[in-house]
Amino acid sequence: MTNRIFSAIASLFLILQFPATALAHSLSDSYLNFEFENNVVTGTWSIAIQDLELAVGLDANNDAQITWGEILQKQEVLRTHLLSRLELRMAGQDCSTQFGSFMLEELNAGVFLHVPVNADCVATGPLQVNYSLLFDIDSSHRGILTAITGSDTHVRLFSPATPNHTVDAEDISLLANLWVFLLEGIWHIWIGLDHILFLCALLVPIVIGKSRALIDKVTTKSLFYEILVIVTAFTIAHSITLIVATLEIIVLPSRFVESVIALSVAVSGLNIIWPVLRGHMWKLAFGFGLIHGFGFAGVLSDLSLPTNLFVSSLLSFNVGVEIGQLAIVLVLVPVLLLLGRAEIVRKMTLIATGIGITGFGVLWFLERALNVSVFSV
């Protein structure tokens, strides 16, 4: 009993001490959409307001609410900072880059600053883009470039490891475009803590939910089968709604989707502590998996993909999600099997994961559904 109380207290302490930034589900992505012809580049750059707050500090009165007036007060600072983080070159020579009037736009991931971009280049040739926004602050940040020249579309992904890309109008590579969305799918689930915790909550009751005596009787084949059923149900469900939502056959409000995802984490966490759904876990995985698919679709919707890349990028992104999900399962299951070898450790793990996952789910639900700021930024 003492061990259970200790585990519960420890789990609650970790929840309360967890950084507020980890509670936000939206990815740190910015979107660059450029067209270039001869020596002229035009387009837009969309940057999340929360990322700009992190970069230059927009919240003048520290009330955790960023207003348009506060953005206007910092617009010259923003222009200078953004110009220092984006460099356009053509044929090895710098382009003269200017930003138009700032605007706000609402995307699935939140409120973004919409920045018109115009650049005049001295020479014509391949377009080189050097991008370094937030890389010195947030290593998880990504810049996603869609560059159109004539009838050809190029997609590139900027990260701290690859801050530079060259787009050559003569070099069209479908594989390069697909590779970007494959990586984005993997990355999306790996840093989507709510998706990971939901998957974890599905696997914990299967792998170590039974008593040690019952675990010893479970064969590797039967355990593998149970895991396969759960993961397959989740995969089929979120693949269906990812496709349906991206094709805009069914569109749900992002706030509703993110709130239900948070609810799925809380419910699955409670099921670890009180396993009322034992034997029906695949139904939980499939039901909530449908909602998680709408969450995955938000990333592709924000990209505003051209028609010629739509289907291929959708499929590539979904494959990336599955690869990322499989990697999580392959790491998590052996760890859980090791924790389940000793009865006392098994019980403590169940209590700690149940309380921890439920706690995160409840906090996320309060923030997303009720717009309650649990943590100050």
C-alpha positions in Angstrom: 0.0 0.0 0.0 2.8 2.4 0.9 4.4 1.7 -2.5 1.2 2.5 -4.3 0.8 5.8 -2.4 4.5 6.7 -3.2 4.0 6.0 -6.9 0.8 8.1 -7.1 2.5 11.1 -5.4 5.6 10.7 -7.6 3.5 10.6 -10.7 1.4 13.7 -9.7 4.7 15.6 -8.9 6.1 14.8 -12.4 2.9 16.0 -14.0 2.9 19.3 -12.1 6.6 19.9 -12.8 6.4 19.1 -16.5 7.2 22.1 -18.7 4.2 23.9 -20.1 5.7 23.8 -23.6 5.4 20.0 -23.6 1.7 20.3 -23.0 1.1 22.0 -26.3 0.3 19.5 -29.1 0.9 21.8 -32.1 4.2 21.2 -33.9 6.7 24.0 -34.3 6.5 24.3 -38.1 6.6 27.3 -40.4 5.5 27.2 -44.0 7.2 28.8 -47.0 5.4 28.9 -50.3 7.4 30.4 -53.1 7.2 30.7 -56.8 10.2 31.7 -58.8 10.7 32.5 -62.5 13.8 34.0 -64.1 15.3 36.2 -61.3 12.2 37.0 -59.3 10.9 35.1 -56.2 7.4 35.8 -54.8 5.4 34.0 -52.1 4.5 33.9 -48.4 6.0 32.7 -45.1 3.6 31.6 -42.4 5.0 31.5 -38.8 3.2 30.5 -35.7 2.6 33.3 -33.2 3.8 31.1 -30.3 7.1 30.6 -32.2 7.6 34.3 -32.7 6.9 34.9 -29.0 9.6 32.4 -28.3 12.0 34.1 -30.8 11.6 37.8 -30.0 9.0 38.1 -27.2 5.7 39.7 -28.3 3.7 39.6 -25.0 4.5 43.1 -23.7 2.3 43.0 -20.6 3.0 39.3 -19.8 -0.7 38.4 -19.7 -0.2 35.2 -21.8 -2.3 36.8 -24.5 -0.7 38.2 -27.6 -2.7 40.9 -29.3 -2.4 42.4 -32.8 -1.4 45.7 -31.2 1.6 43.9 -29.5 2.6 42.4 -32.8 2.5 45.8 -34.5 4.6 47.3 -31.8 7.3 44.7 -32.5 6.9 44.6 -36.3 10.3 46.3 -37.1 12.0 43.9 -34.6 10.2 41.0 -36.3 11.2 42.2 -39.8 14.9 42.5 -38.8 14.8 39.1 -37.1 13.1 37.3 -39.9 15.4 38.8 -42.5 18.3 37.5 -40.5 16.9 33.9 -40.5 15.9 33.6 -44.2 18.4 34.1 -47.1 17.6 33.7 -50.7 20.3 33.3 -53.4 20.2 32.6 -57.1 23.2 31.4 -59.1 25.3 31.9 -56.0 24.5 35.6 -55.6 22.3 37.1 -52.9 18.8 38.3 -53.6 17.3 41.5 -52.3 14.5 40.2 -50.1 11.6 42.3 -48.8 8.5 41.6 -46.7 5.1 42.9 -47.3 2.4 43.9 -44.8 1.9 41.5 -42.0 -1.4 39.7 -41.5 -2.8 37.0 -39.3 -4.2 33.7 -40.5 -5.9 30.8 -38.7 -4.5 27.4 -39.5 -5.1 24.0 -37.9 -2.0 24.4 -35.8 -3.1 27.8 -34.4 -2.7 31.5 -35.3 0.1 32.3 -37.7 1.7 35.5 -38.9 1.3 35.7 -42.7 4.3 37.4 -44.3 4.3 38.2 -48.0 7.8 37.7 -49.5 9.3 39.3 -52.6 12.9 38.9 -53.8 14.8 40.3 -56.8 17.9 38.4 -57.7 20.9 39.6 -59.7 21.2 36.5 -61.8 19.1 33.6 -62.8 19.7 29.9 -61.9 18.9 27.5 -59.1 17.2 29.0 -56.1 19.2 28.5 -52.8 17.2 28.9 -49.6 19.1 29.2 -46.3 16.7 29.0 -43.3 17.6 29.2 -39.6 14.4 30.4 -37.7 14.4 29.1 -34.1 17.1 26.5 -34.7 19.2 28.0 -31.9 16.2 27.9 -29.5 14.1 24.9 -30.5 15.8 21.9 -32.1 12.4 20.4 -32.9 11.4 23.3 -35.2 11.0 22.6 -38.9 10.6 24.8 -42.0 8.6 23.3 -44.8 9.2 24.8 -48.3 7.0 24.4 -51.3 8.7 26.0 -54.3 6.9 26.2 -57.7 8.6 27.0 -60.9 6.5 26.7 -64.1 4.5 23.5 -63.8 6.9 21.8 -61.4 6.7 21.7 -57.6 9.5 21.0 -55.2 9.0 20.3 -51.4 11.9 20.6 -49.0 12.3 20.3 -45.2 14.6 22.5 -43.2 15.9 21.3 -39.8 19.0 22.1 -37.7 20.8 19.3 -39.6 19.7 20.6 -43.0 19.3 24.4 -42.9 20.1 24.9 -46.6 18.4 23.6 -49.8 18.9 24.3 -53.5 15.9 24.1 -55.8 16.8 23.5 -59.4 14.1 24.0 -62.0 15.9 21.4 -64.2 16.1 18.8 -61.4 12.7 17.3 -60.6 12.8 14.5 -58.1 9.5 13.0 -57.0 11.4 10.8 -54.5 12.8 14.0 -52.8 9.3 15.4 -52.4 8.0 12.1 -51.0 10.9 11.8 -48.6 9.9 15.1 -47.0 6.4 13.9 -46.2 7.7 10.6 -45.0 10.0 12.3 -42.5 7.2 14.7 -41.6 4.9 11.8 -40.8 7.5 10.1 -38.6 8.4 13.4 -36.9 4.8 14.3 -36.3 4.0 11.2 -34.2 7.4 11.2 -32.4 7.0 14.7 -31.0 3.2 14.4 -30.6 3.2 13.5 -26.9 -0.6 12.9 -26.8 -0.4 10.4 -29.6 2.5 8.6 -27.9 0.7 8.5 -24.5 -2.4 7.1 -26.1 -0.4 4.4 -27.8 1.4 3.7 -24.6 -1.9 3.4 -22.6 -3.1 0.9 -25.2 -0.1 -1.3 -24.8 0.5 -1.2 -21.0 -2.6 -3.3 -20.0 -1.8 -5.9 -22.6 1.9 -6.4 -21.8 1.9 -6.0 -18.0 -1.8 -5.5 -17.0 -2.2 -9.1 -15.9 -0.7 -10.5 -12.7 2.8 -12.0 -12.8 1.4 -15.5 -12.7 -0.8 -14.9 -15.7 2.0 -13.1 -17.6 4.1 -16.2 -17.2 1.4 -18.3 -18.9 1.1 -15.9 -21.9 3.0 -17.2 -24.9 5.0 -14.9 -27.2 2.7 -15.7 -30.0 -0.5 -14.8 -28.1 1.1 -11.6 -26.8 2.2 -10.6 -30.3 -1.3 -11.3 -31.6 -2.9 -9.0 -29.0 -0.4 -6.2 -29.7 -0.9 -6.7 -33.5 -4.7 -6.4 -33.2 -4.5 -3.2 -31.1 -1.9 -1.5 -33.3 -3.8 -2.6 -36.5 -7.1 -1.2 -35.2 -5.4 2.1 -34.4 -3.6 2.2 -37.7 -6.7 1.5 -39.8 -8.8 4.0 -37.9 -6.4 7.0 -38.1 -5.5 6.1 -41.8 -9.2 6.3 -42.7 -9.8 9.7 -41.2 -6.4 11.1 -42.3 -7.5 10.4 -45.9 -11.1 11.6 -45.4 -10.1 14.8 -43.6 -7.2 15.7 -46.0 -9.5 15.2 -49.0 -12.0 17.5 -47.1 -14.8 14.9 -47.3 -15.3 15.4 -43.6 -13.9 18.4 -41.8 -14.1 18.8 -38.0 -13.2 21.9 -36.0 -9.6 21.6 -34.8 -10.5 22.6 -31.2 -13.0 19.7 -31.1 -10.5 17.3 -32.5 -7.7 18.2 -30.1 -10.1 18.1 -27.2 -11.3 14.6 -28.0 -7.7 13.5 -28.5 -7.0 14.8 -25.0 -10.0 12.9 -23.7 -8.8 9.7 -25.4 -5.5 10.0 -23.4 -7.4 10.5 -20.1 -9.8 7.6 -20.8 -7.1 5.2 -21.8 -5.1 6.2 -18.8 -8.0 5.5 -16.5 -8.3 2.1 -18.2 -4.9 1.2 -16.9 -5.9 1.8 -13.3 -9.4 0.3 -13.7 -9.3 -2.1 -16.7 -13.0 -2.1 -17.5 -12.3 -2.5 -21.2 -10.2 -5.6 -20.9 -10.9 -7.8 -24.0 -12.3 -4.8 -25.9 -9.1 -2.7 -26.2 -9.2 -2.9 -30.0 -12.5 -1.0 -29.9 -11.0 1.7 -27.8 -8.0 1.9 -30.2 -10.3 2.0 -33.3 -12.8 4.5 -31.9 -10.3 7.1 -30.7 -8.0 6.3 -33.6 -10.6 7.9 -35.9 -10.2 11.2 -34.0 -6.4 10.9 -34.0 -6.5 10.7 -37.8 -8.1 14.1 -37.9 -5.3 15.4 -35.8 -2.7 14.0 -38.2 -4.6 15.6 -41.2 -4.1 19.0 -39.7 -0.4 19.1 -40.7 -1.2 18.3 -44.4 -4.1 20.8 -44.5 -1.8 23.6 -43.4 0.6 22.9 -46.2 -1.9 23.8 -48.9 -0.4 21.2 -51.3 -0.7 21.6 -55.0 -2.9 19.1 -56.8 -0.1 17.2 -58.5 1.5 16.3 -55.1 -1.7 15.8 -53.1 -2.2 12.1 -53.3 1.5 11.1 -53.2 2.3 13.3 -50.3 -0.8 12.1 -48.4 0.2 8.5 -48.8 3.9 9.2 -48.0 2.9 11.1 -44.8 0.7 8.2 -43.7 3.5 5.7 -44.3 5.7 8.0 -42.2 3.2 8.0 -39.3 3.1 4.1 -39.4 6.9 3.9 -39.4 7.1 6.2 -36.4 4.4 4.3 -34.6 6.1 1.0 -35.3 9.4 2.4 -33.9 7.6 3.4 -30.7 6.0 -0.1 -30.3 9.4 -1.8 -30.9 11.0 0.2 -28.1 8.1 0.3 -25.7 7.1 -3.4 -25.6 10.6 -4.8 -24.6 10.8 -2.1 -21.9 7.4 -3.0 -20.5 8.3 -6.7 -20.6 11.3 -6.0 -18.5 9.3 -4.0 -16.0 6.8 -6.8 -15.7 9.3 -9.4 -14.6 9.1 -8.4 -10.9 5.6 -8.2 -9.4 6.2 -5.1 -7.2 7.8 -3.2 -10.2 4.9 -4.3 -12.4 2.3 -2.9 -10.0 4.2 0.4 -9.5 4.5 0.8 -13.2 0.8 0.3 -13.7 -0.1 2.9 -11.1 2.5 5.4 -12.2 1.6 5.2 -15.9 -2.1 5.1 -15.2 -2.0 8.2 -13.0 0.5 10.0 -15.2 -1.3 9.4 -18.5 -4.7 10.3 -17.0 -3.2 13.4 -15.5 -1.8 14.7 -18.8 -5.1 13.9 -20.6 -7.1 15.8 -18.1 -4.8 18.8 -18.2 -4.8 18.9 -22.0 -8.6 18.6 -22.0 -9.0 21.6 -19.7 -6.6 23.7 -21.9 -8.1 22.7 -25.2 -11.9 22.2 -24.5 -12.4 24.8 -21.8 -9.7 27.2 -22.7 -8.3 27.0 -19.2 -4.7 28.0 -18.9 -3.4 25.4 -16.5 0.2 26.6 -16.8 1.4 30.2 -17.4 3.6 30.6 -20.5 
